[in-house]
Amino acid sequence: MNIAVILEMAASMGDRPVLTEGGRSLTAAELQRLAHHAADRFRDRSAVLYLGANHLAYPVALFGAAIAGVPFVPLNYRLGDEQQIALLQRHPGADVLMPGDLDTLLAAEGEAEPPAHPDDRDAVAVTLYTSGTTSAPKAALLRHRHLLAYVFNTQDFGSAAPDDAMLVALPPYHVAGLMNLLTNLYAGRRIVYQSHFDPAGWLATVRAEKVTHAMLVPTMLARITAQLGGAAGDVPTLRSLAYGGARTPRPVIEQALRQFPRTGFVNAYGLTETASSICVLGPEDHRRAATSEDPAIRGRLSSVGRPLPGIEVEVRDEDGRRLEAGVTGLVLVRGEQISGEYAGQGGADPDGWFATRDRGWLDEEGYLFIEGRADDTIIRAGENIAPAEIEDVLLQYPGIQEAAVLGVPDPEWGHRLVAVLVGAGDPEDIRSFTRKRLRSSKTPDTVVFRPELPRTPTGKLLRRTLVTELEEATDA
């Protein structure tokens, strides 16, 4: 089975818009016609590369590639010329589709009648380049069976209400952007693309398009809450707001819950290699955590929820032994949708378990708490310290908007703790504030301020960039 079956099924649901961007809309039948013309162009190519922001050309390129039986590769259009050229050179013989090419396809006359799409569920459907926060981007391979497993296990065909609309502001080279297209098309929910995110424009689009569902990365959510100040969101149609893609500071979600009291919040945790979400903290979990007096339940607001159907999660120690509830270790996952495969190398073990490289723990009821990447763990005097725990405390200090805690090499302690903050405050008072809530070994040795923290376009903190800058400053 091929992901093109999703477009075929969507076209059977009637003649209504399924995609909207920039004042232009397409029905599923129109999208299918364009994809057929695109497939004629793509046949005999090695891959289809998409270079551009959110646009109607994006689903045309995806489904055109699927019908032609070649991999689809959305590239990060924000990269510099040298980086883009390097990625393009990895795909000799590929076709490149850009937003401007849509008009050419729209002008094509007649109905393209390509042969039936290949029915190879093990073929590579999409190649996504990881964000490369700690190394060069790797090419994650997602096969048709991985994508279809996620769609079929999480969605009911045609289950959306007639007025449902999903606002997608995530970039097209992000796995969530890809899966939002497939899942919402399958469910029958109209997709509204925002080509470039800004908080005021996002709020305006929600109101103008009567958006009912949306997904954001944490930096987007933080910018929206800041845009609103202390005011409520005033988006009466918005029923569901998902967030994920990076760690969300607890103060940000607490503020969002206050500003959007009628909206159901969903924290979605997943990776590129897992074909999107593998754990979800749903609306009822958010409501219980926000109102409960039980510390364990309130604490779940910092979790990523429980595994989706068909997903298994285990936490293991460095020797591969499974750990009991409440003990931090390495997070491994298994399920139909999980690829864990990269170009030129595998990822999952022979039993299908994929090591996420995240550190975390499970509570007694199966809620997963992510403490951060294993590479981010700070070892100070033999103690493993998770930056996230300290960052959460720092964000409670008045005037601090963002926080990153780093381990900088130290000859005596192994690492010394440096807090890099966006905002304002007295460094010694901030250290005292942290010490009272944690302990001296988790109190930053140094506090520095800067106007912003380096992040990827999808909100992931570039810790290694910060560490390098600090080391260079120390050497100077």
ABEGO torsion letter per residue (X at the ends): XBAAAAAAAAAAAEBBBABBBGGBBBBAAAAAAAAAAAAAAABGBABBBBBEBBBAAAAAAAAAAAAAGBBBBBBBAABBAAAAAAAAAABBGBBBBBAAAAAAAAABBEBBBBBBBBABAABBABBBBBAGAABBBBBBBBBAAAAAAAAAAABBBGABBAABBBBBABBAABAAAAAAAAAAAAAGBBBBBBABBBAAAAAAAAAAAGBABBBBBAAAAAAAAAAAEABBAGBAABABBBBEGBBBBAAAAAAAAAABAABBBBBBBBBAAAGEBABBBBAAAAAAAAABABAAAAAAAABAEBBBBGBBBBBBBAAGBBBBBGBBBBBBBBEAABAGBBBGBBABBAAGBBBAGBBBBBBAAGBBBBAEBAAABBBBGGBBBBAAAAAAAAAABBGBABBBBBBBBBAAAGBBBBBBBBEBEBAAAAAAAAAAABBAAABBABBBBBABBBBBAAGBBBAAAAAAAAAAAAAX
